């Protein structure tokens, strides 16, 4: 489902999670977070219960992952997710950048090594 088709979203800003119940409030909270000099945003939604056999194995709910973004020192790393939680990193081909490794490590989404240029 598309992000606008849910009635509630889980928003995490700098490791502080909350539940947002309107798309306008989600946009507002993302705008507020974007005013920070550095940070991380993660947005997903609860997509409902899993089948009984999956719940017995410990997976209780389906989660629809949408995107995560980390930013630091005028650079950002944006990852989109699809329904199977595969990651797609966004690249700006029109204005490519090459931040220093120290900056890349700050926007590596928890990875041990910095993301590539």
N, C-alpha and C positions, 0 to 999 in steps of 0.2 A: 504494500500500500504506500501511497505517497505521504509525505510528512504532514500535509494539511488534512488528511483523512482521519486522524486520530483526535481524541478529545482530551488527552493528557500526554505529556512528554516528561521524560526524566532529563533534567539539565544538570550537568556538573560543571562548575566553574572553579578552577584551582582547587580541585579535590573536595569541594563542598557541594553536595547534591541537594536537589530540590525537585518537587513535582510541580509542573506548570500546567494549568488547565485551559489556557486560551492561546491561540496562535499570536495574538497581539502582545500578550504578556511574554511569550517566548521571545519574540522579536525585541521587545523592550529590554529584557534581561540580557540578551546577547549584545545589544547596543551598549548597555552599561558596562558589561565585561570588556568590550572592545575598547573602552576608554582607558583601560589599565595599560601601563607601560609594558607589561609582559603577562602572559597567562596561558591558560588551557581551557578549552570548552569542549564538552562532549555532549551530544544530543542523541537520545534513543527513546523508544516508546515500548510499553508493555503491549504485546500483540495477542495476549490471551493464553489460556492454559494449554499445556502439551497433552498428548494422548496419555492414557493411564500407564502404558508400558514404559514410556519415557519418564513419567513422574516417579515410577518405582526405581528407576536408575538414577534419580537425583535431579533431573532437569525438569523443573516445575512449570516454567512459563516460556513462551516464545518472546524473544526480544528483537525488535526491529531497530537495527543500528542505522543512523543517518550520516553523521559526520563528526569529525573531531578536528580541532585546529589549535595549534600552539604558536605563539608569537613572542618575539624578543628582538630588541634593537632594530626595528623597522623591517624585520623579516618574519615570514610566517610559513608554516607547513600545514597544508590542508589535506585531509584524508576523507574521501567519500566511501561509504560502505553500501553493498547491495544486500539483498535478503539472505544470503548465505554468509554474511559478515566478512566477505572478501574485501580487501582494502584496495583503493585506487588513489594514489597520490596525485594531486593536481600540480601541473607544471605550467608556468607562464612562458610559452614559446615566443611571444611577441617581445617580451622584455626579460630575457633570462638573467638570473643573478647568481653570484658566487660568494655567499657569505663565508666568513672565516669558520674553521672547524669549531671554535669555541661557541659561536653563535648557533651553528648547526646542531651542536650537542644540546643546546637549550631548547630546541624545537624538534627533538627526536622522538617524541611520543613514548618515552620510557625505554627506548632501545639503548643498548650498551654503547653502540657505535653511532656517531652522527649520521643522519640521513645523507644520501648523496646530493650533490649540487642540483 
